[in-house]
Amino acid sequence: AGDLTGALSALSRPNRPALDAEALAGQCAAAGLQVQSVEGLGVFTDLVPGIELDRPGALAALFELESAVAAQPPYRDIASRLHVQARRPETGQGPG
C-alpha cells in the first residue's frame, strides 16, 4: 500500500513466517484441514495495461490465461495472491 520502509523492515525481521503456498498448506494441516487446491490469482492480470483490456475479447482471453496457469508452478508461485480451498476431513459419521 505504499509503505516501502515498512515492507523493507518486515523482510529484515528474523524468523519471519514465509507466506507461500507450502506455508499456507501447512497452516491448513495444522488446523486439521485437508487442502483441496492452491491456486494463484493475478499471475498476469496485474501486468496487463488497462488500455489493453479495452480490446474486444481481451478480458475473456485474460480470464482463460489466468485459469490455465492458476494451479501450475511456477506461475502459481509468482501470483500476487493465493487462493486455498481446504475442508475438514469427513468423519464417516452421518447425522445422528
C-alpha angles and dihedrals in degrees: 000000000000099000095126094162090052091048091051090048091051091052093053096052112113116242094012111171117253114242101206138116094272093050092050092049089049092051090051091050091049088054090053096255129135114226112232098180144346117206135176118232121201100022092147104000094082091050100052114093112240093237089061090059090061090071116102111269094007096117092049091048092048091049090050092049093048091048092050095056103029096104099031122099128252091028093050089050096055096045117121091234137024126218116201123190114197135158141189113267116257112255096204090235117122126209111299 
